[in-house]
Each structure stands twice: as C-alpha cells, then as structure tokens.
C-alpha cells in the first residue's frame, strides 16, 4: 500500500510539473507588446509582429495585392487595401478594402472602392474610411457603419498616399503624376483645397498637434513641410542623394513630434530629421527598398518595411540611438506597416 501511495504521489507531482511548464510556455507565447501588422504585396499575406520581442506571432493569408494598412482606434480591426496582383488580368473582386478581425485574422467585411486602391485611412472616430484609387484618379469615402460609399472625389492623377489629421478634420491625398496634394474637408466630404509639391508625392504624415504635415516626393527627392491651417508649403527640405539614388517614400512623425522619419526607397535607408530645425540628424542603413514606416506608441522603436527581392524583412531601429537592433523576416514584398496603440 505504501509503495502505491508513493508512486501515486510522484505521478501527481509529475502532472503538476507538466501543467506548470505548459502554463509558462503559454505565457511566453502570448504577445506582450503592441502588435505591428505588415502587408506583403507579392504573396497576399499580413505578418503580425509582437513589438515587445520583435518576433512574428502570426501570418494571415488574405490574397490579392496588399499595400496600405490602417487600424481601428481600438485595435480590433485591421484594414488593408487590396488590388489585382501585378502581371495578372484585372479582377474586380480583388479591388477593395478588407476589414480583418485582429483576433482571428479572418476577413469579416469588404468595402467596395475604386480601381487599384493603394492607400487608405480611417478617421479617429471610426466613422469613415478614405481610399486612394490610383487607376481611377479618385478618392473613395466609405461609411463604415453602413458600408456604403458616401462620395467619390476627383483627387489628382494617380492618387496614392492618404492620411488624416489627428483630429480627423482633414484628409490629405497625394497624387504622384499631377504633383498635387488634395485636401478633403471631412465635415463635407469635399475637396477643400489643392496644393502643388515637388515631383511625385508619395506619402504624408501629420505632427501630433496637427499643425504641420510632411509630404515626401519621390522624384523631387524632398520633404515638403506644410502648414495645415492654410494648407500651404512652408519649406521644402532636400533629401540627400546616395550611391543607389534616394526615392523618398514612407514618412512618419514621432509621438512627441520632435522627429520625422523618411524611408528612402532604393536608397536603402531611413533618414531622421529634427522638426524644430529641419536638419538631418541621421541616415540609418536598413534593408533593401524601405517603404512603409511605423513608430511604437512610446516612440522608442521605428519599423521599416523593406520589400526588395533580397530583403523581405522589417528592420527595427532604436529611436534613441538611431541604430538598427533587429531584422525580422516577413512575407514576400513587405509594403505597409501599422502598429496598434496598446
């Protein structure tokens, strides 16, 4: 009897130990930091990264050519712009904005927009979605509650970048062939103003207080600094060339508003600018063809989606030192990136 009791006790201890180990393993696997969502345009996937440990936690197979990506304010929904993959005959079913449940990775709804949507934006209050339709030369305004298109606005030739001011009052749409930025008044969903920048504007970002906007120009190789009160270009900052030739693409502003980060495309770097002086503080070498950029909510790390054929990575930059601290392998052709607030 005593031998059986000892054996039974050992068995119980073994079960408790295995349970404890399983619990520890589960905790370790659970994401702890804000999540980064990366669109991979060549394989139609979204890579999910835990920014606390800079590791891939999930890969979602969505389909289509995925580029622009935004999050709902609560982080529960990931919106991605989908279009027909390069080299394939146009398919209307592939051209839309997909709403993905962040918990399951499933597409829960699609919103019809124009042809070849590239970028998109969701207002801070979650009421509307704005998408640039590159081939159509328009910007679609969609009511997220009803799913209906509220307006289709002519927004220059080949519109691409779409960004809303922090208060949701304005939406800037950059158009690469007309070299214009169209300003949408979100109270009326009308074009309120249009201004010219250097050749081939690609992306825009607002300062946290909404007083300024920053627009990258790919061929002009400049960063336009815009006063949003009058939608006027205050200054144009040259982006220094490199051996590979810079092609400014993505742009993002730090949460404290003190830094602007610019992806240089084929320049294979991220340039850092001081917003007070507009002087360049650093040029950080990253992976091949950095495109989309994002900053963690605490401002400590900057992520660059590098979609060159030999890269397919997200490069991680320490914002305090402007040094690269990691390279995260993702899907084929990383393009856009967005990070949750929590």
C-alpha positions as CSV (number, residue, x, y, z in Angstrom):
1,X,0.0,0.0,0.0
2,X,2.8,2.4,0.9
3,X,4.6,1.8,-2.4
4,X,1.3,2.6,-4.3
5,X,0.9,5.9,-2.3
6,X,4.5,6.9,-3.1
7,X,4.0,6.1,-6.8
8,X,0.7,8.0,-6.8
9,X,2.4,11.0,-5.2
10,X,5.1,11.0,-7.8
11,X,2.6,10.8,-10.5
12,X,0.7,13.8,-9.1
13,X,3.9,15.8,-8.8
14,X,4.7,15.0,-12.4
15,X,1.3,16.2,-13.6
16,X,1.6,19.4,-11.6
17,X,5.1,20.0,-13.1
18,X,3.9,19.4,-16.7
19,X,0.9,21.7,-16.1
20,X,3.2,24.4,-14.7
21,X,5.5,24.1,-17.7
22,X,2.6,24.3,-20.1
23,X,1.3,27.4,-18.4
24,X,4.7,29.0,-18.6
25,X,5.0,28.1,-22.2
26,X,1.6,29.6,-23.0
27,X,2.5,32.9,-21.2
28,X,5.8,33.1,-23.1
29,X,4.0,32.7,-26.4
30,X,1.3,35.3,-25.7
31,X,2.1,38.7,-27.3
32,X,3.0,41.3,-24.7
33,X,3.6,44.5,-26.6
34,X,1.8,46.5,-29.3
35,X,1.3,44.5,-32.4
36,X,2.7,45.5,-35.8
37,X,0.8,44.5,-39.0
38,X,2.8,44.2,-42.2
39,X,1.2,43.9,-45.7
40,X,3.2,41.7,-48.1
41,X,2.1,42.7,-51.6
42,X,3.6,39.9,-53.6
43,X,2.2,36.9,-51.6
44,X,-1.1,38.5,-50.3
45,X,-0.3,38.0,-46.7
46,X,-0.3,40.0,-43.5
47,X,2.5,39.4,-41.0
48,X,1.8,40.1,-37.3
49,X,4.8,41.0,-35.1
50,X,4.9,41.3,-31.4
51,X,7.0,44.5,-30.9
52,X,7.9,43.6,-27.3
53,X,10.2,40.8,-28.5
54,X,10.3,41.6,-32.3
55,X,9.1,38.2,-33.3
56,X,6.5,37.0,-35.8
57,X,3.4,35.6,-34.0
58,X,1.1,35.0,-36.9
59,X,0.8,35.2,-40.7
60,X,-2.6,35.7,-42.3
61,X,-3.3,34.6,-45.9
62,X,-5.6,37.2,-47.3
63,X,-5.0,37.2,-51.1
64,X,-4.7,39.9,-53.7
65,X,-2.0,42.6,-53.8
66,X,-1.9,44.1,-50.3
67,X,-0.5,47.5,-49.8
68,X,-2.0,50.2,-47.5
69,X,-2.8,49.2,-43.9
70,X,-4.5,51.0,-41.1
71,X,-6.0,50.1,-37.7
72,X,-9.3,51.0,-35.9
73,X,-8.8,53.1,-32.8
74,X,-9.4,50.1,-30.5
75,X,-7.0,47.9,-32.5
76,X,-9.6,45.2,-33.1
77,X,-9.9,45.7,-36.8
78,X,-7.1,45.8,-39.4
79,X,-8.0,47.5,-42.7
80,X,-5.9,46.6,-45.8
81,X,-6.1,47.9,-49.4
82,X,-6.3,45.0,-51.9
83,X,-5.9,45.2,-55.6
84,X,-5.1,42.8,-58.5
85,X,-1.5,41.5,-58.4
86,X,1.0,42.8,-60.9
87,X,1.1,40.8,-64.1
88,X,-2.5,39.4,-63.7
89,X,-5.6,40.4,-65.6
90,X,-7.7,42.9,-63.7
91,X,-10.2,41.2,-61.4
92,X,-12.8,43.5,-59.8
93,X,-13.3,41.1,-56.9
94,X,-9.7,41.7,-55.8
95,X,-10.1,45.5,-55.7
96,X,-11.5,46.6,-52.3
97,X,-10.6,47.4,-48.8
98,X,-10.7,44.3,-46.5
99,X,-11.6,44.6,-42.8
100,X,-9.8,41.8,-40.8
101,X,-10.6,40.8,-37.3
102,X,-7.3,41.2,-35.4
103,X,-8.2,38.4,-33.0
104,X,-8.8,35.7,-35.6
105,X,-7.1,37.0,-38.8
106,X,-10.3,36.5,-40.8
107,X,-11.7,38.9,-43.3
108,X,-15.1,40.0,-41.8
109,X,-16.1,42.5,-44.4
110,X,-15.0,44.1,-47.6
111,X,-15.7,47.6,-48.8
112,X,-16.0,48.4,-52.5
113,X,-13.9,51.3,-53.6
114,X,-12.4,52.4,-57.0
115,X,-9.9,50.5,-59.1
116,X,-6.4,49.8,-57.8
117,X,-6.7,51.1,-54.2
118,X,-3.2,51.8,-52.8
119,X,-3.5,53.6,-49.5
120,X,-6.3,54.2,-47.1
121,X,-7.2,56.0,-43.9
122,X,-9.7,55.5,-41.1
123,X,-11.0,58.5,-39.2
124,X,-10.1,58.5,-35.5
125,X,-13.8,58.2,-34.6
126,X,-14.1,55.1,-36.8
127,X,-17.0,56.6,-38.8
128,X,-15.5,56.7,-42.3
129,X,-12.8,55.2,-44.5
130,X,-10.9,57.0,-47.3
131,X,-9.1,55.2,-50.1
132,X,-7.0,56.3,-53.0
133,X,-7.9,54.7,-56.3
134,X,-4.7,55.0,-58.3
135,X,-6.0,54.0,-61.7
136,X,-9.3,55.8,-61.4
137,X,-7.8,59.1,-60.2
138,X,-10.3,59.3,-57.3
139,X,-10.6,59.0,-53.6
140,X,-13.5,57.0,-52.2
141,X,-15.3,57.9,-49.0
142,X,-17.0,55.0,-47.3
143,X,-19.3,54.9,-44.3
144,X,-18.0,52.1,-42.1
145,X,-21.3,51.6,-40.4
146,X,-23.4,51.1,-43.5
147,X,-20.7,50.0,-45.9
148,X,-22.0,52.5,-48.5
149,X,-19.9,54.9,-50.5
150,X,-20.7,58.5,-49.4
151,X,-18.6,60.2,-52.1
152,X,-16.1,59.6,-54.9
153,X,-13.8,62.6,-55.3
154,X,-11.5,63.5,-58.1
155,X,-8.1,63.7,-56.4
156,X,-5.4,64.5,-59.0
157,X,-3.7,62.0,-61.3
158,X,-2.7,58.6,-59.8
159,X,-3.5,59.3,-56.1
160,X,-1.6,57.2,-53.6
161,X,-0.9,58.4,-50.1
162,X,-3.8,59.0,-47.7
163,X,-3.5,60.4,-44.2
164,X,-5.9,62.0,-41.8
165,X,-5.1,64.8,-39.4
166,X,-5.1,63.7,-35.7
167,X,-8.4,65.4,-35.1
168,X,-9.9,63.9,-38.2
169,X,-10.7,67.3,-39.7
170,X,-8.7,66.9,-42.9
171,X,-7.5,64.1,-45.1
172,X,-4.5,64.6,-47.4
173,X,-4.3,62.6,-50.6
174,X,-1.0,62.7,-52.5
175,X,-1.1,62.3,-56.3
176,X,2.1,61.3,-58.0
177,X,1.5,62.3,-61.6
178,X,-0.2,65.7,-61.0
179,X,2.3,66.5,-58.2
180,X,-0.6,67.7,-56.0
181,X,-2.0,67.1,-52.6
182,X,-5.8,67.2,-52.4
183,X,-7.2,68.3,-49.1
184,X,-10.5,66.7,-48.2
185,X,-12.8,68.5,-45.7
186,X,-14.2,65.6,-43.7
187,X,-17.2,67.7,-42.5
188,X,-18.4,68.0,-46.0
189,X,-16.5,65.2,-47.8
190,X,-15.4,67.6,-50.4
191,X,-12.1,68.8,-51.8
192,X,-11.4,72.0,-49.9
193,X,-8.0,72.8,-51.3
194,X,-5.3,71.5,-53.6
195,X,-1.6,72.5,-53.5
196,X,1.5,71.6,-55.5
197,X,4.6,70.0,-54.2
198,X,7.7,68.6,-55.9
199,X,7.6,65.8,-58.4
200,X,5.8,62.5,-57.5
201,X,4.5,62.9,-53.9
202,X,4.1,59.5,-52.3
203,X,3.1,59.8,-48.6
204,X,2.1,62.3,-45.9
205,X,2.2,62.4,-42.1
206,X,0.9,64.9,-39.6
207,X,2.5,66.3,-36.4
208,X,0.7,65.1,-33.2
209,X,-0.9,68.5,-32.8
210,X,-2.0,68.6,-36.4
211,X,-0.4,72.0,-37.1
212,X,2.0,70.6,-39.7
213,X,2.1,67.9,-42.3
214,X,5.1,66.4,-44.0
215,X,4.9,65.1,-47.6
216,X,7.6,63.0,-49.4
217,X,8.3,63.5,-53.1
218,X,10.0,60.5,-54.8
219,X,11.4,62.2,-57.9
220,X,11.8,65.6,-56.4
221,X,13.8,64.0,-53.5
222,X,12.3,66.4,-51.0
223,X,10.3,66.6,-47.8
224,X,7.6,69.3,-48.0
225,X,6.7,70.9,-44.7
226,X,3.0,72.1,-44.8
227,X,1.1,74.5,-42.5
228,X,-2.3,72.8,-42.2
229,X,-4.1,76.0,-41.1
230,X,-3.8,77.3,-44.7
231,X,-2.6,74.1,-46.5
232,X,0.5,76.0,-47.6
233,X,4.0,74.6,-48.1
234,X,6.2,76.4,-45.6
235,X,9.5,74.9,-46.6
236,X,11.0,72.2,-48.9
237,X,13.8,70.1,-47.4
238,X,16.1,68.3,-49.8
239,X,16.8,64.6,-49.2
240,X,20.5,64.0,-49.8
241,X,21.2,61.6,-52.6
242,X,23.2,58.4,-52.2
243,X,25.1,55.9,-54.4
244,X,21.9,54.0,-55.1
245,X,19.8,57.1,-55.6
246,X,17.2,58.0,-53.0
247,X,13.4,57.7,-53.7
248,X,11.6,59.1,-50.6
249,X,8.5,57.1,-49.9
250,X,7.0,56.5,-46.4
251,X,7.1,59.2,-43.7
252,X,6.1,59.1,-40.1
253,X,6.4,61.5,-37.1
254,X,7.4,60.5,-33.6
255,X,4.7,60.6,-30.9
256,X,6.4,63.6,-29.3
257,X,6.5,65.5,-32.6
258,X,10.3,66.0,-32.4
259,X,11.4,63.7,-35.2
260,X,10.4,62.9,-38.7
261,X,11.4,59.6,-40.3
262,X,11.6,59.2,-44.1
263,X,12.1,55.9,-46.0
264,X,14.4,56.5,-49.0
265,X,13.2,53.5,-51.1
266,X,16.1,52.4,-53.3
267,X,18.4,54.5,-51.1
268,X,18.1,51.6,-48.5
269,X,18.0,53.9,-45.5
270,X,15.7,55.8,-43.1
271,X,16.5,59.4,-42.7
272,X,15.9,61.2,-39.4
273,X,15.0,64.9,-39.2
274,X,14.7,67.3,-36.3
275,X,11.3,69.0,-36.7
276,X,12.5,72.2,-34.9
277,X,15.4,72.9,-37.2
278,X,14.5,70.5,-40.1
279,X,18.1,69.4,-40.1
280,X,19.0,65.8,-40.8
281,X,20.1,64.0,-37.7
282,X,21.0,60.6,-39.1
283,X,20.8,58.3,-42.1
284,X,20.2,54.8,-40.8
285,X,21.1,51.9,-43.2
286,X,18.2,49.4,-43.4
287,X,17.1,46.5,-45.6
288,X,16.5,46.8,-49.3
289,X,13.8,49.2,-50.6
290,X,12.3,50.5,-47.3
291,X,8.7,51.6,-48.0
292,X,6.2,51.8,-45.1
293,X,7.2,53.1,-41.7
294,X,5.7,53.0,-38.2
295,X,6.7,54.0,-34.7
296,X,5.7,52.3,-31.5
297,X,3.3,54.3,-29.2
298,X,6.1,55.0,-26.8
299,X,8.4,56.3,-29.6
300,X,11.2,54.0,-28.7
301,X,11.3,52.0,-31.9
302,X,10.9,52.6,-35.6
303,X,9.9,49.8,-38.0
304,X,10.7,49.9,-41.8
305,X,9.0,47.5,-44.2
306,X,11.8,46.6,-46.7
307,X,10.4,44.9,-49.7
308,X,13.3,44.4,-52.0
309,X,13.6,41.0,-53.6
310,X,16.6,40.2,-51.5
311,X,15.2,41.6,-48.3
312,X,11.6,40.7,-47.4
313,X,12.2,42.0,-43.9
314,X,11.2,44.6,-41.3
315,X,14.2,46.5,-40.0
316,X,13.9,47.7,-36.4
317,X,15.6,50.9,-35.3
318,X,16.3,52.1,-31.8
319,X,14.9,55.7,-31.9
320,X,17.2,56.8,-29.0
321,X,20.4,55.9,-30.8
322,X,19.3,55.6,-34.4
323,X,20.9,52.2,-34.6
324,X,19.4,49.1,-36.1
325,X,18.6,46.5,-33.5
326,X,16.9,43.8,-35.5
327,X,15.8,42.3,-38.8
328,X,12.5,40.4,-38.9
329,X,11.8,38.1,-41.8
330,X,8.2,38.5,-43.1
331,X,6.3,37.6,-46.3
332,X,7.1,38.4,-49.9
333,X,7.2,42.1,-50.7
334,X,6.5,43.9,-47.4
335,X,4.9,47.2,-48.2
336,X,2.9,48.8,-45.5
337,X,3.0,48.7,-41.7
338,X,0.8,49.8,-38.9
339,X,1.2,49.4,-35.1
340,X,-1.5,49.1,-32.5
341,X,-1.7,51.6,-29.7
342,X,-1.6,49.0,-26.9
